[in-house]
């Protein structure tokens, strides 16, 4: 079977999902998550990859999973390639630094979004009717302003197209009261822990999303963890409410695409080399600021 990791590669495992930016394989009783260098915007995979992006996503996820594992259980078995099963050892160049061996869970069909600041679709909703996901807010908020307390705004997990925002009451109907409360509490706990840590390192985590699953009747944190693909990262030193903020995430690519007049549905334009290079730089800079370590990983194309 073929799956695009960095190049098309035959793995001796069954591919379960080929996502926009990640491929998931079944390895015995576990899963192998492989973060590619593909980048998506407006629900479309773009024709030009971002070199070493997949490494950045995997290593940042590893950092956050390690940092929070004593208080929030997660799905990671190992991100060290030497721990992977012997049938994968011949794929060292394709898998090193950009893959994780994780527990196979029953995924809970809720995207758990936490918003610490008002931006993006939340800002658009607020401007329209003063609410965010049905939550009524004060009438004097500015774009990018920090909320007094982070907002938990769940959505359904769509198999295709956009996820649909739902209320906490609707979430309780889908997963039950006890599960909904656990998702709510875990999400806010992770966000507050990570946001406080990142702010000390010069990065504002404006919003992020989490996924959870059941493993041995326990709810655990799965998927990726607070990366530039699942979050808005802003530089704290230049933060100024009342306008959009510069970011370390793929908003830079979205802004470029919008500047071309692309309609978001036809074939997307190619990304010029300066845009690719600057996006690579932003991802790596976010990694270095949060972890306090240089991005020393091999950059595989």
C-alpha positions as CSV (number, residue, x, y, z in Angstrom):
1,X,0.0,0.0,0.0
2,X,1.2,3.5,-0.8
3,X,0.9,6.5,1.4
4,X,2.6,9.9,1.2
5,X,4.8,10.4,4.2
6,X,7.5,12.6,2.8
7,X,7.8,10.6,-0.5
8,X,5.5,7.8,-1.5
9,X,6.6,4.8,0.5
10,X,5.4,1.2,1.0
11,X,5.0,0.4,4.6
12,X,4.2,-3.1,5.8
13,X,1.2,-1.9,7.7
14,X,-2.4,-1.1,6.9
15,X,-3.1,2.6,6.3
16,X,-6.3,3.6,8.2
17,X,-6.5,7.3,7.3
18,X,-4.8,9.6,4.8
19,X,-5.6,13.0,6.2
20,X,-4.8,16.5,4.9
21,X,-1.4,16.6,6.6
22,X,-1.1,13.2,8.5
23,X,-1.2,9.6,7.7
24,X,-2.3,7.0,10.2
25,X,-1.2,3.3,10.1
26,X,-2.3,0.3,12.1
27,X,0.7,-1.3,13.7
28,X,-0.3,-4.5,15.6
29,X,-2.7,-3.2,18.3
30,X,-1.4,0.3,18.1
31,X,-1.4,3.2,15.6
32,X,1.5,5.0,13.9
33,X,0.9,8.7,13.3
34,X,3.0,10.2,10.6
35,X,3.1,14.0,10.2
36,X,3.9,14.9,6.6
37,X,5.1,18.3,5.2
38,X,1.8,18.8,3.5
39,X,0.0,22.0,4.4
40,X,-3.7,22.7,4.1
41,X,-5.6,26.0,4.1
42,X,-9.4,26.6,3.8
43,X,-9.9,22.8,3.8
44,X,-7.7,22.3,0.7
45,X,-4.3,20.6,0.6
46,X,-1.9,23.0,-1.1
47,X,0.5,21.8,-3.9
48,X,3.7,22.9,-2.1
49,X,4.9,21.3,1.1
50,X,6.6,23.2,3.9
51,X,10.0,21.5,4.6
52,X,10.3,20.0,8.1
53,X,6.8,21.0,9.0
54,X,5.9,17.5,10.0
55,X,8.9,17.2,12.2
56,X,7.9,20.4,14.0
57,X,4.4,19.2,14.6
58,X,5.5,15.9,16.0
59,X,8.2,17.3,18.2
60,X,6.0,20.1,19.6
61,X,3.3,17.5,20.3
62,X,5.8,15.3,22.1
63,X,6.9,18.3,24.2
64,X,3.3,19.1,25.3
65,X,2.3,15.5,25.9
66,X,5.4,15.0,28.1
67,X,4.9,18.3,29.9
68,X,1.3,17.4,30.9
69,X,1.4,13.7,31.2
70,X,1.3,13.7,35.1
71,X,-2.0,15.4,35.2
72,X,-3.7,14.5,31.9
73,X,-3.3,10.9,30.4
74,X,-2.5,10.8,26.7
75,X,-2.0,8.2,23.9
76,X,1.7,8.3,23.4
77,X,3.7,5.1,23.5
78,X,6.9,6.4,22.0
79,X,8.2,9.0,19.5
80,X,11.7,7.4,19.6
81,X,12.2,5.6,16.3
82,X,14.4,3.0,18.0
83,X,11.4,1.8,20.0
84,X,9.3,1.2,16.9
85,X,8.5,-2.5,15.8
86,X,11.3,-4.2,13.8
87,X,9.1,-4.2,10.6
88,X,9.4,-0.4,10.5
89,X,13.1,-0.1,11.1
90,X,13.9,0.0,7.3
91,X,11.9,3.2,7.1
92,X,14.2,5.3,9.3
93,X,14.6,8.1,6.8
94,X,10.8,8.5,6.3
95,X,9.8,8.2,10.0
96,X,12.5,9.6,12.2
97,X,11.4,12.7,14.1
98,X,8.0,12.9,12.4
99,X,6.1,9.9,13.7
100,X,4.6,8.6,16.9
101,X,3.5,5.2,18.0
102,X,0.3,5.7,20.0
103,X,-2.5,3.7,21.7
104,X,-5.5,2.9,19.5
105,X,-8.5,4.5,21.1
106,X,-12.2,4.9,20.4
107,X,-12.4,8.5,19.4
108,X,-14.9,10.7,21.0
109,X,-16.7,12.6,18.2
110,X,-16.2,16.1,19.6
111,X,-13.6,18.8,18.8
112,X,-12.8,20.5,22.0
113,X,-11.9,24.2,21.2
114,X,-10.6,26.6,23.9
115,X,-10.4,30.3,23.1
116,X,-8.3,32.6,25.3
117,X,-8.6,35.5,22.9
118,X,-11.2,36.6,20.3
119,X,-10.0,36.1,16.8
120,X,-10.8,34.3,13.5
121,X,-14.3,32.8,13.2
122,X,-15.1,33.8,16.8
123,X,-14.4,37.5,16.0
124,X,-16.6,37.2,12.9
125,X,-19.4,35.6,14.9
126,X,-19.1,38.3,17.6
127,X,-19.3,41.1,15.1
128,X,-22.4,39.6,13.6
129,X,-24.6,39.0,16.7
130,X,-22.5,39.5,19.8
131,X,-22.2,35.8,20.5
132,X,-19.6,33.0,20.1
133,X,-21.0,29.5,19.6
134,X,-24.2,30.7,21.3
135,X,-22.4,32.3,24.2
136,X,-23.5,35.9,24.7
137,X,-20.6,38.2,25.4
138,X,-20.1,41.9,26.5
139,X,-20.7,44.4,23.7
140,X,-17.4,46.3,23.9
141,X,-14.8,43.6,22.9
142,X,-12.0,44.4,20.5
143,X,-10.5,42.1,17.9
144,X,-7.8,39.9,19.5
145,X,-8.8,40.9,23.0
146,X,-8.2,38.5,25.8
147,X,-11.3,37.0,27.5
148,X,-11.6,37.3,31.3
149,X,-11.7,33.5,31.3
150,X,-11.0,31.1,28.4
151,X,-14.1,29.9,26.5
152,X,-14.8,26.3,25.9
153,X,-16.6,26.0,22.5
154,X,-17.1,22.4,21.3
155,X,-17.9,21.3,17.7
156,X,-18.8,18.1,16.0
157,X,-16.1,16.2,14.2
158,X,-17.0,16.2,10.6
159,X,-15.6,13.4,8.3
160,X,-15.5,15.9,5.5
161,X,-16.0,19.7,5.2
162,X,-16.2,22.0,8.1
163,X,-16.9,21.0,11.7
164,X,-20.1,22.4,13.2
165,X,-20.1,24.5,16.3
166,X,-22.4,23.2,19.0
167,X,-23.4,24.3,22.5
168,X,-22.3,22.6,25.7
169,X,-25.9,21.4,26.1
170,X,-25.8,19.8,22.7
171,X,-22.5,18.2,23.5
172,X,-24.0,16.6,26.6
173,X,-26.7,15.1,24.5
174,X,-24.2,13.6,22.1
175,X,-21.7,12.1,24.7
176,X,-23.4,12.3,28.0
177,X,-23.1,14.6,31.0
178,X,-20.2,12.9,32.7
179,X,-18.1,12.6,29.5
180,X,-18.9,16.2,28.5
181,X,-17.7,17.5,31.9
182,X,-14.5,15.5,31.6
183,X,-13.8,16.9,28.1
184,X,-14.6,20.4,29.4
185,X,-12.4,20.2,32.5
186,X,-9.5,18.5,30.6
187,X,-9.5,21.0,27.8
188,X,-9.4,24.0,30.1
189,X,-6.8,22.5,32.3
190,X,-4.5,21.7,29.4
191,X,-5.1,25.1,27.8
192,X,-4.4,27.1,31.0
193,X,-1.3,25.1,31.8
194,X,0.1,25.5,28.2
195,X,-0.9,29.1,27.8
196,X,0.8,30.1,31.0
197,X,4.0,28.2,30.1
198,X,4.1,29.6,26.6
199,X,3.5,33.2,27.7
200,X,6.6,33.0,29.9
201,X,8.4,32.0,26.7
202,X,7.0,34.9,24.6
203,X,4.1,33.2,22.8
204,X,0.4,33.8,23.3
205,X,-1.7,30.8,22.6
206,X,-4.8,32.6,21.4
207,X,-6.9,29.4,20.8
208,X,-6.3,25.7,20.3
209,X,-8.3,22.5,19.8
210,X,-8.1,19.0,21.5
211,X,-9.3,15.6,20.8
212,X,-9.9,12.7,23.2
213,X,-10.6,9.0,23.1
214,X,-11.5,6.0,25.2
215,X,-8.7,3.6,26.2
216,X,-9.4,0.8,28.7
217,X,-12.5,2.8,29.8
218,X,-10.5,5.9,30.5
219,X,-10.7,9.2,28.6
220,X,-7.2,10.2,27.3
221,X,-5.8,13.0,25.2
222,X,-5.1,12.0,21.6
223,X,-4.2,13.4,18.2
224,X,-1.8,16.3,18.2
225,X,-0.9,18.7,21.0
226,X,-1.0,22.5,20.7
227,X,0.9,22.9,17.4
228,X,0.8,25.8,14.9
229,X,-1.6,23.6,12.8
230,X,-4.1,23.3,15.7
231,X,-3.6,26.6,17.4
232,X,-3.1,30.3,16.9
233,X,0.4,31.4,18.2
234,X,1.0,35.1,18.5
235,X,4.3,36.8,19.5
236,X,3.7,38.3,23.0
237,X,6.1,41.2,22.5
238,X,4.0,42.8,19.7
239,X,0.6,41.9,21.0
240,X,-1.9,44.8,20.7
241,X,-5.6,44.3,20.8
242,X,-7.9,46.0,18.4
243,X,-6.4,44.5,15.2
244,X,-5.2,41.1,13.7
245,X,-2.0,39.8,15.2
246,X,1.1,38.5,13.4
247,X,1.3,34.7,14.0
248,X,3.6,31.7,14.0
249,X,1.0,29.5,12.5
250,X,-0.3,29.0,8.9
251,X,-2.3,32.2,9.0
252,X,0.7,33.6,7.1
253,X,-0.1,31.2,4.2
254,X,-3.9,32.0,4.4
255,X,-3.1,35.7,4.1
256,X,-1.0,35.1,1.1
257,X,-3.7,33.0,-0.6
258,X,-6.3,35.6,0.1
259,X,-4.0,38.2,-1.5
260,X,-4.0,36.3,-4.8
261,X,-7.8,36.5,-5.1
262,X,-8.2,32.7,-4.9
263,X,-11.8,31.6,-4.5
264,X,-11.0,28.8,-2.0
265,X,-12.7,26.2,-4.1
266,X,-10.7,26.0,-7.4
267,X,-7.2,24.6,-7.8
268,X,-5.1,26.6,-5.3
269,X,-2.2,28.7,-6.5
270,X,1.4,27.6,-6.0
271,X,3.3,29.0,-3.0
272,X,6.3,31.1,-3.9
273,X,9.6,30.1,-2.4
274,X,9.7,33.2,-0.1
275,X,6.3,32.2,1.4
276,X,7.4,28.6,1.8
277,X,10.7,29.7,3.4
278,X,9.1,32.1,5.8
279,X,6.4,29.6,6.8
280,X,9.1,27.0,7.6
281,X,10.9,29.7,9.7
282,X,7.8,30.5,11.6
283,X,7.1,26.9,12.5
284,X,10.6,26.3,13.7
285,X,10.8,29.6,15.6
286,X,7.6,28.6,17.5
287,X,9.2,25.3,18.4
288,X,12.4,26.9,19.7
289,X,10.6,29.6,21.7
290,X,8.3,27.1,23.4
291,X,10.8,24.3,24.1
292,X,13.9,26.5,24.7
293,X,15.9,24.3,22.4
294,X,17.3,24.8,18.9
295,X,15.5,23.1,16.0
296,X,18.3,20.6,15.3
297,X,16.4,17.9,13.6
298,X,17.3,16.7,10.1
299,X,15.2,18.4,7.6
300,X,13.9,15.7,5.3
301,X,12.1,16.4,2.0
